Amino acid sequence: MGLFLNSRIPYDSYKATASDKYFVDKTALIAELIPALGRNQRFFCITRPRRFGKSVMANMIGTFFDRTEDSSEIFGRLQIASEGISKNLERLSCGKYSEYMNHYDVIYIDFSVTPENCISYETYIERILYGLKHDLAERFPESGIIMEASIWDILTLLYQKTGQRFVFVMDEWDAVFHMEFVTESDKRAYLLFLKLLLKDRIYAELVYMTGVLPIAKYSDGSELNMFLEYNMATAKRFSGYFGFSSSEVDALYDIYQQTTENPGISRDDLRMWYDGYYTADGERMYNPRSIICALSDNQLRNYWTSSGTYDSIFVYIKDNVADIQDDLTMMFANEAVPADIHEYAASAMMLETKDEIYSAMVVYGLLTYKDGFVSIPNRELMDSFASMMKREKSLGYIYNLANISKKMLSATLSGNTAEMAQILKYAHDTESPIFSYNSEIELSAVVNLVYLAARDSYRVEREDKAGEGYVDFIFFPDRRNADAFILELKIDSPPEDAIRQIKDRGYMLRFQGKPGEPPKYTGRILAVGISYNKKTKEHFCKVEQL
C-alpha cells in the first residue's frame, strides 16, 4: 500500500459511505466503465458542482478495481452484483463483474491535497512525482526503477518488462487552478504533466477523472483531447450517478421517518430546499450532501453554499451588474431567464457578458440550466442570493429595495396600506423595464423583492396550490404564534378583488391543521391585496384579517 498506488484510503472511505444510514447505491456506474477497460475510449472526465458526489464515486471506483483490499463484502450486496447488470455485462462480452473486482493496480490521486506549508507549484507537483515513484519502487522492487527518471518513463518501462497496466482514478483534477500560488505558467506545466502521464500511454488501462471545471477551457488542440467529457448541463450519459433523484430521496426519507425520533422535516421541505437542479436529459436532481446533512441533523438549513472560497455569488456578477440586475430580480422571483451556456467560460479570469457569467454559475451549481434558460434551483440558493442582495450596494435598485423590505413587512403586518403603496411607488420609479408591469410576472418579481426581508422569519411560497386555485404568495411564519399572510396581485383591478379571490377560493385552508389536530398557527391570518393601474400608474393596497 502506498500514498498513491494501491492506497487503502478509497476503500476505507467508501466502506464508511456504504455503511451510512442514508447511503444511495450508484454502483451501476462501474458497469458502464468495465467495457472501456483497455479500449481507445477509456479516458473519462466527469465534471459536476461541488458536493454532488464526485469524490464518493471516485472512492467507489478505486475500491472496486484496487487489488489491495477484498471488497466483495461491500459490492456483493449492491446493484453492481444484480442479475440485470450481470446479464448486460455478458451481452457486452465482459463476463462477470467479479472478474474485474480487486484485479488491478490503482493509482489514486486527490489533486486538492498539498504538501504542508506549500507556496509553489514545484513543491506541490514534486509531492506527487516523488510519491508515485516511491510507491512503484516498493510495489515492484525487482524492476530496477531509476528514481531520477520521469514518472511516465518509469511506467512505460514497467509495462515493457512486465506488461503491467494501471487504473488511474484522479479526483479534483482542477483544484490546482484555484490555488493562490499557481501562476499561468504553472497551469500550462500542470496540463503538460497530465498529457505526458496519460496521453497515448498503453500502461493506462482506464482513466477516471473528476472535477468542477471542464477540460475544454484549458486544453486547446490535442493536449488532453483523449478525454470524453461529461458535464451536468449538456451531457446525458452518467447523469443519474451524481446527485439524488426524487425516488432516491423518497427512499431516504422513509428511512428518516422510521429511525428519527420526532422527525421535523417534511418531504415537501426537502423538495423546496434542495431540489431544482436539472440534468441534460431534463431530470430533476437534489443536492446530495444537503439532503444527507438535513436528514442526519433533523434540520433544514444551508449546508452547501456557504462553503468554499469561490462560491460567493457576487464574485461572478460584479463585473457586469448593469446587465444582470433585471435578470437577477426575475430569477429571485422563481422565473427562468434565457442564457446561452458555454462551459469554457467557467474559468475565465474576467466574466463580462451575461452568458459567460451564467455559464460559470451553472458550472459551479449556483444556477441550474434547462432548455436554454437558467434559474435559481431552490431555497438553499435563494437564501444565498437574498443575503447578497441585502449586502452589496453596487447592485443599485436591488440593494435599495432589499433594504427597504423591512419597512414593507412592518407596514403590511400593521395594515399601513398608505406606506405600502408609497414603497411600491418608490420601486416603480426605478429605471428598469421590469417596472413597466406588462404582466403580473413583472409585478410579482417586484413584490417578491420588496418583501425580501420577510424571508428571515417566513417561508415564502409562490404560485402554490391552495384551496380551489393557485395563490401568488403565501407567507408561512417560522414562529407558530406569529402572523401569517396571503398575498394576491392584480393589474387594472382593485385590491378588493384580490381579497375576494383569497376568500372565495379558500386559500386560508393552508394554515389549518389536519382534522383533530391543533391549528398550525395561532397568530392572525391576513389577506393582502396589491394592485397596479396601468393608466394612472398607481398602486393600491388592502390588508384584511381573515
C-alpha positions as CSV (number, residue, x, y, z in Angstrom):
1,M,0.0,0.0,0.0
2,G,1.3,3.4,-0.9
3,L,0.4,7.1,-0.9
4,F,-1.0,6.9,-4.4
5,L,-0.5,3.4,-5.6
6,N,-2.9,0.8,-4.2
7,S,-3.8,3.2,-1.3
8,R,-6.4,1.8,1.2
9,I,-7.9,5.3,1.7
10,P,-10.5,5.0,-1.1
11,Y,-11.5,1.6,0.4
12,D,-11.9,2.9,3.9
13,S,-13.7,6.0,2.7
14,Y,-16.2,4.1,0.5
15,K,-16.8,1.4,3.1
16,A,-17.8,4.1,5.6
17,T,-20.1,5.7,2.9
18,A,-21.7,2.3,2.0
19,S,-22.4,1.7,5.7
20,D,-24.1,5.0,6.2
21,K,-27.8,5.1,7.1
22,Y,-28.5,7.4,4.2
23,F,-26.4,5.6,1.6
24,V,-27.6,5.6,-2.1
25,D,-26.3,2.8,-4.3
26,K,-24.7,4.2,-7.5
27,T,-22.5,1.1,-8.3
28,A,-24.2,0.7,-11.8
29,L,-21.6,3.4,-12.9
30,I,-18.9,0.7,-12.6
31,A,-20.7,-1.5,-15.1
32,E,-20.6,1.4,-17.6
33,L,-16.8,1.7,-17.1
34,I,-15.9,-2.0,-17.3
35,P,-16.4,-2.3,-21.1
36,A,-14.0,0.6,-21.6
37,L,-11.0,-1.2,-19.9
38,G,-8.1,-1.3,-22.3
39,R,-10.1,0.3,-25.2
40,N,-9.3,3.5,-27.0
41,Q,-12.1,5.4,-25.4
42,R,-11.0,4.7,-21.8
43,F,-10.5,8.3,-20.7
44,F,-13.4,9.8,-18.8
45,C,-13.7,13.2,-17.2
46,I,-16.9,13.9,-15.3
47,T,-17.5,17.4,-14.1
48,R,-20.1,18.4,-11.5
49,P,-20.6,21.2,-9.0
50,R,-19.0,20.7,-5.6
51,R,-20.8,18.3,-3.2
52,F,-22.5,16.4,-5.9
53,G,-20.9,13.0,-5.1
54,K,-17.8,13.2,-7.3
55,S,-15.4,12.0,-4.6
56,V,-17.8,9.3,-3.4
57,M,-17.8,7.9,-6.9
58,A,-14.1,8.2,-7.2
59,N,-13.7,6.3,-4.0
60,M,-16.1,3.7,-5.2
61,I,-14.2,3.1,-8.4
62,G,-10.9,2.9,-6.6
63,T,-12.3,0.5,-4.1
64,F,-13.8,-1.8,-6.8
65,F,-10.7,-2.1,-9.0
66,D,-7.9,-1.9,-6.4
67,R,-6.3,-5.3,-5.6
68,T,-5.2,-4.2,-2.1
69,E,-8.4,-5.0,-0.2
70,D,-11.1,-7.6,-0.8
71,S,-14.2,-5.5,-1.4
72,S,-16.6,-8.4,-2.2
73,E,-18.3,-7.8,1.1
74,I,-19.2,-4.3,0.0
75,F,-20.1,-4.8,-3.6
76,G,-21.7,-8.3,-3.3
77,R,-24.8,-6.7,-1.8
78,L,-25.0,-3.7,-4.1
79,Q,-26.5,-3.1,-7.5
80,I,-23.3,-4.0,-9.4
81,A,-23.9,-7.6,-8.3
82,S,-27.5,-7.7,-9.6
83,E,-28.7,-10.2,-12.1
84,G,-29.6,-7.4,-14.6
85,I,-26.2,-5.9,-14.6
86,S,-24.5,-9.3,-14.9
87,K,-26.6,-10.2,-18.0
88,N,-25.7,-6.8,-19.5
89,L,-22.0,-7.4,-19.0
90,E,-22.3,-10.8,-20.5
91,R,-24.1,-9.3,-23.5
92,L,-21.1,-6.9,-23.9
93,S,-18.7,-9.9,-23.7
94,C,-17.3,-8.6,-20.4
95,G,-18.1,-11.6,-18.2
96,K,-19.0,-11.3,-14.6
97,Y,-18.4,-8.2,-12.6
98,S,-16.3,-10.2,-10.1
99,E,-13.7,-10.9,-12.7
100,Y,-12.8,-7.2,-12.6
101,M,-13.1,-6.6,-8.9
102,N,-9.8,-6.2,-7.0
103,H,-7.9,-7.2,-10.1
104,Y,-5.9,-4.0,-10.8
105,D,-3.1,-1.8,-9.5
106,V,-4.8,1.6,-9.0
107,I,-3.1,4.9,-9.0
108,Y,-5.4,7.2,-7.0
109,I,-4.6,10.9,-6.8
110,D,-6.6,13.6,-5.0
111,F,-5.2,16.8,-6.6
112,S,-6.7,19.0,-3.9
113,V,-4.1,17.8,-1.3
114,T,-1.0,19.9,-1.0
115,P,2.3,19.5,1.0
116,E,2.5,21.2,4.3
117,N,3.1,25.0,4.0
118,C,3.1,24.7,0.2
119,I,3.8,28.0,-1.5
120,S,4.9,26.9,-5.0
121,Y,3.7,24.7,-7.8
122,E,7.1,23.0,-7.9
123,T,6.7,21.8,-4.3
124,Y,3.1,20.8,-5.0
125,I,3.9,18.6,-8.0
126,E,7.1,17.2,-6.5
127,R,5.0,15.6,-3.7
128,I,3.0,13.7,-6.4
129,L,6.0,12.7,-8.5
130,Y,8.1,11.5,-5.6
131,G,5.2,9.7,-4.0
132,L,4.4,7.8,-7.2
133,K,8.0,6.8,-7.8
134,H,8.4,5.7,-4.2
135,D,5.2,3.6,-4.4
136,L,6.2,2.0,-7.7
137,A,9.7,1.1,-6.4
138,E,8.1,-0.5,-3.3
139,R,5.5,-2.4,-5.4
140,F,8.0,-3.6,-8.0
141,P,11.3,-4.0,-6.1
142,E,12.9,-6.2,-8.8
143,S,12.3,-3.8,-11.6
144,G,15.3,-1.6,-11.0
145,I,13.4,1.7,-11.0
146,I,15.6,4.7,-11.5
147,M,14.2,7.5,-9.3
148,E,15.7,10.2,-11.4
149,A,13.7,9.1,-14.5
150,S,10.4,10.7,-15.4
151,I,7.3,9.0,-14.0
152,W,5.9,8.3,-17.5
153,D,9.2,6.6,-18.5
154,I,9.2,4.5,-15.3
155,L,5.6,3.4,-16.0
156,T,6.5,2.7,-19.7
157,L,9.5,0.6,-18.7
158,L,7.4,-1.3,-16.2
159,Y,4.9,-2.1,-18.9
160,Q,7.6,-3.3,-21.3
161,K,9.2,-5.6,-18.7
162,T,6.1,-7.0,-17.0
163,G,3.0,-6.0,-19.1
164,Q,1.8,-4.1,-16.0
165,R,-1.1,-1.7,-16.6
166,F,-2.8,0.6,-14.2
167,V,-6.2,2.1,-13.5
168,F,-6.0,5.8,-12.8
169,V,-8.6,7.5,-10.5
170,M,-8.0,11.2,-10.3
171,D,-10.2,13.4,-8.1
172,E,-10.4,17.2,-8.1
173,W,-8.3,17.4,-11.2
174,D,-8.9,21.2,-11.4
175,A,-8.1,22.0,-7.8
176,V,-4.7,23.4,-8.9
177,F,-6.5,26.2,-10.8
178,H,-7.9,27.6,-7.5
179,M,-4.6,27.6,-5.6
180,E,-3.2,31.1,-5.0
181,F,0.4,30.2,-5.6
182,V,-0.2,28.7,-9.0
183,T,0.7,31.0,-11.9
184,E,-0.5,30.9,-15.6
185,S,2.9,29.3,-16.4
186,D,2.3,26.7,-13.7
187,K,-1.1,25.8,-15.1
188,R,0.4,25.1,-18.5
189,A,3.1,22.9,-16.8
190,Y,0.3,21.0,-15.0
191,L,-1.5,20.3,-18.2
192,L,1.7,19.1,-19.8
193,F,2.2,16.8,-16.8
194,L,-1.2,15.3,-17.3
195,K,-0.6,14.9,-21.1
196,L,2.8,13.2,-20.6
197,L,1.4,11.0,-17.9
198,L,-1.7,9.8,-19.7
199,K,-2.0,10.6,-23.4
200,D,-1.3,7.6,-25.7
201,R,0.1,5.7,-22.7
202,I,-0.5,1.9,-23.1
203,Y,0.0,1.4,-19.4
204,A,-3.2,3.3,-18.7
205,E,-5.9,0.6,-18.6
206,L,-8.6,3.1,-17.5
207,V,-8.5,6.8,-16.5
208,Y,-11.4,8.2,-14.5
209,M,-11.1,11.9,-13.6
210,T,-13.5,14.2,-11.8
211,G,-13.6,17.9,-11.0
212,V,-15.7,21.1,-11.3
213,L,-14.1,22.8,-14.3
214,P,-14.3,21.5,-17.8
215,I,-11.1,20.5,-19.6
216,A,-12.1,22.4,-22.7
217,K,-11.2,25.7,-21.2
218,Y,-7.5,24.7,-20.7
219,S,-6.8,22.0,-23.2
220,D,-6.5,23.6,-26.6
221,G,-5.8,21.4,-29.7
222,S,-4.7,17.9,-28.9
223,E,-3.4,18.5,-25.3
224,L,-6.0,16.4,-23.4
225,N,-8.4,15.5,-26.2
226,M,-8.3,11.8,-25.3
227,F,-10.8,12.5,-22.6
228,L,-14.5,12.1,-23.1
229,E,-16.1,14.9,-21.0
230,Y,-19.4,14.7,-19.3
231,N,-21.0,17.7,-17.6
232,M,-24.3,18.1,-15.9
233,A,-25.9,20.7,-18.2
234,T,-25.4,19.2,-21.7
235,A,-24.1,15.6,-21.4
236,K,-26.8,13.0,-20.8
237,R,-24.6,10.0,-20.1
238,F,-23.8,9.4,-16.4
239,S,-26.4,12.0,-15.4
240,G,-28.1,9.7,-12.9
241,Y,-25.0,8.9,-10.9
242,F,-24.4,12.4,-9.4
243,G,-27.0,14.0,-7.2
244,F,-30.1,12.3,-5.9
245,S,-33.2,11.6,-7.9
246,S,-36.7,12.1,-6.5
247,S,-37.2,8.4,-6.0
248,E,-33.8,8.1,-4.2
249,V,-34.8,10.9,-1.8
250,D,-38.2,9.2,-1.3
251,A,-36.3,6.1,-0.1
252,L,-34.0,8.1,2.2
253,Y,-37.0,10.0,3.6
254,D,-38.7,6.7,4.5
255,I,-35.5,5.7,6.5
256,Y,-35.6,9.1,8.2
257,Q,-39.2,8.7,9.3
258,Q,-38.6,5.2,10.6
259,T,-35.4,6.0,12.5
260,T,-35.7,9.6,13.7
261,E,-37.3,10.5,17.0
262,N,-39.7,13.4,16.5
263,P,-38.9,14.0,12.8
264,G,-39.3,17.7,12.0
265,I,-38.8,17.7,8.2
266,S,-41.5,17.1,5.7
267,R,-40.9,15.5,2.3
268,D,-42.1,18.8,0.7
269,D,-39.5,20.7,2.8
270,L,-36.7,18.7,1.1
271,R,-38.1,19.4,-2.3
272,M,-38.3,23.2,-1.7
273,W,-34.9,23.4,0.0
274,Y,-32.6,21.1,-2.1
275,D,-34.3,20.1,-5.3
276,G,-34.3,22.1,-8.6
277,Y,-31.2,21.1,-10.4
278,Y,-31.6,19.6,-13.9
279,T,-29.6,17.1,-15.8
280,A,-29.1,17.3,-19.5
281,D,-32.0,14.9,-20.1
282,G,-34.3,17.1,-18.1
283,E,-34.4,15.0,-14.9
284,R,-34.6,17.0,-11.7
285,M,-31.8,16.4,-9.2
286,Y,-31.3,17.1,-5.5
287,N,-28.1,18.3,-3.9
288,P,-26.9,15.1,-2.2
289,R,-24.8,16.5,0.6
290,S,-27.5,18.8,1.7
291,I,-30.1,16.0,1.8
292,I,-27.9,13.7,3.9
293,C,-26.9,16.5,6.3
294,A,-30.5,17.7,6.7
295,L,-31.9,14.2,7.4
296,S,-28.9,13.4,9.7
297,D,-29.4,16.7,11.7
298,N,-33.2,16.7,11.5
299,Q,-32.9,20.3,10.5
300,L,-33.3,22.4,7.3
301,R,-30.5,24.9,6.7
302,N,-27.9,25.9,4.2
303,Y,-25.3,23.1,4.2
304,W,-23.7,23.7,0.9
305,T,-23.5,27.3,-0.5
306,S,-21.6,28.8,2.4
307,S,-18.5,26.6,2.0
308,G,-15.7,27.2,-0.4
309,T,-13.8,30.4,-1.2
310,Y,-15.0,30.7,-4.8
311,D,-18.7,30.3,-4.1
312,S,-19.6,33.9,-3.3
313,I,-22.3,34.7,-5.8
314,F,-21.3,38.3,-6.1
315,V,-17.8,37.3,-7.4
316,Y,-19.5,36.2,-10.7
317,I,-21.7,39.2,-11.3
318,K,-19.6,42.1,-10.0
319,D,-18.1,43.0,-13.4
320,N,-21.5,43.3,-15.1
321,V,-24.1,44.4,-12.6
322,A,-25.9,46.6,-15.0
323,D,-26.8,43.8,-17.4
324,I,-27.6,41.3,-14.6
325,Q,-29.8,43.4,-12.4
326,D,-33.2,42.8,-14.1
327,D,-32.4,39.1,-14.7
328,L,-31.5,38.7,-11.1
329,T,-34.8,40.3,-10.0
330,M,-36.7,37.9,-12.2
331,M,-34.7,34.8,-11.1
332,F,-35.3,35.7,-7.5
333,A,-39.0,35.6,-8.2
334,N,-38.6,32.0,-9.4
335,E,-38.6,33.0,-13.1
336,A,-36.1,31.5,-15.6
337,V,-34.2,33.8,-17.9
338,P,-32.7,32.9,-21.3
339,A,-29.0,32.0,-21.5
340,D,-26.5,30.5,-24.0
341,I,-24.3,28.3,-21.9
342,H,-20.6,27.9,-22.7
343,E,-18.8,25.8,-20.0
344,Y,-15.4,27.0,-21.0
345,A,-16.3,30.4,-19.6
346,A,-16.4,29.0,-16.1
347,S,-12.7,29.5,-15.5
348,A,-12.3,32.8,-17.4
349,M,-10.4,35.5,-15.4
350,M,-13.0,38.1,-16.4
351,L,-16.6,37.3,-16.7
352,E,-18.1,40.1,-18.8
353,T,-21.1,39.0,-20.8
354,K,-24.3,37.7,-19.3
355,D,-23.8,34.3,-21.0
356,E,-20.3,34.0,-19.6
357,I,-21.5,34.8,-16.1
358,Y,-24.4,32.4,-16.2
359,S,-22.2,29.7,-17.7
360,A,-19.8,30.0,-14.8
361,M,-22.7,30.0,-12.2
362,V,-24.2,26.8,-13.8
363,V,-20.8,25.0,-13.7
364,Y,-20.4,25.9,-10.0
365,G,-24.0,24.9,-9.2
366,L,-25.2,28.4,-8.3
367,L,-27.8,28.3,-11.1
368,T,-29.4,25.4,-13.0
369,Y,-29.9,25.2,-16.7
370,K,-32.7,23.7,-18.8
371,D,-33.8,24.2,-22.4
372,G,-32.0,27.4,-22.9
373,F,-32.9,29.0,-19.6
374,V,-31.2,29.5,-16.2
375,S,-32.8,29.8,-12.9
376,I,-32.1,29.6,-9.1
377,P,-32.7,26.0,-8.2
378,N,-34.1,26.0,-4.6
379,R,-34.4,27.8,-1.3
380,E,-30.9,26.9,-0.2
381,L,-29.6,29.0,-3.1
382,M,-32.4,31.6,-2.8
383,D,-31.2,32.4,0.8
384,S,-27.7,33.0,-0.5
385,F,-28.9,35.3,-3.3
386,A,-31.1,37.1,-0.7
387,S,-28.1,37.6,1.5
388,M,-26.1,39.1,-1.4
389,M,-28.9,41.4,-2.3
390,K,-29.0,42.9,1.2
391,R,-25.2,43.2,1.4
392,E,-23.9,44.5,-2.0
393,K,-24.6,48.2,-2.5
394,S,-23.3,48.1,-6.1
395,L,-26.5,46.1,-7.0
396,G,-28.2,49.5,-7.1
397,Y,-32.0,49.4,-7.1
398,I,-31.9,45.7,-6.0
399,Y,-29.9,46.6,-2.9
400,N,-32.2,49.6,-2.2
401,L,-35.4,47.7,-2.4
402,A,-34.0,44.8,-0.5
403,N,-33.1,47.1,2.4
404,I,-36.5,48.9,2.4
405,S,-38.2,45.5,2.6
406,K,-38.2,45.5,6.4
407,K,-40.5,48.6,6.2
408,M,-42.7,46.8,3.7
409,L,-43.2,43.8,6.0
410,S,-43.8,46.0,9.0
411,A,-46.3,48.1,7.1
412,T,-48.2,45.0,5.9
413,L,-48.4,43.5,9.4
414,S,-49.7,46.8,10.8
415,G,-52.1,47.4,8.0
416,N,-50.5,50.6,6.9
417,T,-51.6,50.5,3.3
418,A,-50.5,54.1,2.6
419,E,-46.9,53.2,3.4
420,M,-47.1,50.0,1.4
421,A,-48.3,52.0,-1.7
422,Q,-45.5,54.5,-1.1
423,I,-42.8,51.8,-1.1
424,L,-44.3,50.3,-4.3
425,K,-44.2,53.7,-5.9
426,Y,-40.6,54.1,-4.9
427,A,-39.9,50.7,-6.6
428,H,-41.8,51.6,-9.7
429,D,-39.9,54.9,-10.1
430,T,-36.7,52.9,-10.5
431,E,-35.3,52.9,-14.1
432,S,-35.9,49.4,-15.2
433,P,-38.1,47.8,-17.9
434,I,-39.3,45.3,-15.3
435,F,-41.3,48.0,-13.6
436,S,-43.4,48.6,-16.7
437,Y,-45.6,45.7,-15.4
438,N,-46.6,44.4,-18.8
439,S,-47.9,41.3,-17.0
440,E,-48.3,40.0,-13.4
441,I,-45.0,38.3,-13.8
442,E,-43.1,41.6,-13.6
443,L,-45.3,42.8,-10.7
444,S,-44.7,39.5,-8.9
445,A,-40.9,40.0,-9.3
446,V,-41.0,43.5,-7.8
447,V,-43.3,42.4,-4.9
448,N,-41.0,39.5,-4.2
449,L,-38.1,41.9,-3.9
450,V,-39.8,44.4,-1.7
451,Y,-40.7,41.6,0.7
452,L,-37.2,40.1,0.8
453,A,-36.8,40.8,4.5
454,A,-39.8,38.5,5.2
455,R,-37.6,35.6,4.3
456,D,-35.7,36.0,7.6
457,S,-38.8,35.0,9.5
458,Y,-41.1,33.4,7.0
459,R,-41.2,30.6,4.5
460,V,-42.3,32.3,1.3
461,E,-44.1,30.2,-1.3
462,R,-45.2,31.3,-4.7
463,E,-48.0,30.1,-7.0
464,D,-48.8,27.4,-4.6
465,K,-51.9,25.2,-4.8
466,A,-54.1,26.3,-2.0
467,G,-57.9,25.8,-1.6
468,E,-59.5,25.9,-5.1
469,G,-56.8,27.7,-7.0
470,Y,-53.2,29.0,-7.1
471,V,-52.2,31.8,-4.9
472,D,-49.5,34.4,-5.8
473,F,-47.7,34.3,-2.4
474,I,-48.1,32.6,0.9
475,F,-46.0,33.7,3.9
476,F,-45.7,30.9,6.5
477,P,-44.2,32.3,9.7
478,D,-41.3,30.4,11.4
479,R,-42.9,31.1,14.8
480,R,-46.2,29.4,15.5
481,N,-47.7,32.4,17.2
482,A,-46.7,35.0,14.5
483,D,-49.0,36.4,11.9
484,A,-49.3,34.6,8.6
485,F,-50.5,36.3,5.4
486,I,-51.6,35.5,1.9
487,L,-50.8,38.0,-0.9
488,E,-52.7,38.2,-4.2
489,L,-51.8,40.6,-7.1
490,K,-54.0,42.3,-9.6
491,I,-53.3,44.6,-12.6
492,D,-56.1,47.0,-13.6
493,S,-58.3,45.6,-11.0
494,P,-58.9,46.9,-7.4
495,P,-57.2,45.2,-4.4
496,E,-60.7,44.3,-3.1
497,D,-60.9,41.8,-6.0
498,A,-57.7,40.2,-4.7
499,I,-59.1,40.0,-1.2
500,R,-62.3,38.5,-2.5
501,Q,-60.4,35.9,-4.5
502,I,-58.4,34.8,-1.4
503,K,-61.7,34.3,0.5
504,D,-63.7,32.7,-2.3
505,R,-61.0,30.2,-3.2
506,G,-60.3,29.2,0.4
507,Y,-56.6,30.0,0.3
508,M,-56.5,30.2,4.1
509,L,-57.0,26.5,4.3
510,R,-53.2,26.1,4.0
511,F,-52.9,27.4,7.6
512,Q,-55.3,24.8,9.1
513,G,-54.0,21.6,10.7
514,K,-55.4,18.2,10.0
515,P,-58.8,17.3,11.5
516,G,-58.5,16.7,15.2
517,E,-55.0,18.4,15.4
518,P,-54.4,21.9,16.8
519,P,-54.0,24.7,14.2
520,K,-50.6,25.1,12.7
521,Y,-50.5,28.8,13.6
522,T,-52.1,30.8,16.4
523,G,-51.4,34.3,15.1
524,R,-53.6,36.3,12.8
525,I,-54.1,35.2,9.1
526,L,-54.1,38.3,6.9
527,A,-55.3,38.7,3.3
528,V,-53.2,41.2,1.4
529,G,-54.3,42.6,-1.9
530,I,-51.9,44.6,-4.1
531,S,-53.0,46.1,-7.5
532,Y,-51.5,48.4,-10.1
533,N,-53.4,50.6,-12.5
534,K,-51.5,50.9,-15.8
535,K,-53.4,54.0,-16.8
536,T,-52.9,56.1,-13.7
537,K,-49.5,54.4,-12.7
538,E,-50.8,54.0,-9.2
539,H,-50.5,51.1,-6.7
540,F,-53.4,50.3,-4.3
541,C,-53.2,48.0,-1.3
542,K,-55.6,46.5,1.1
543,V,-55.0,44.3,4.2
544,E,-57.8,42.4,5.9
545,Q,-57.8,39.9,8.7
546,L,-59.5,36.6,7.8
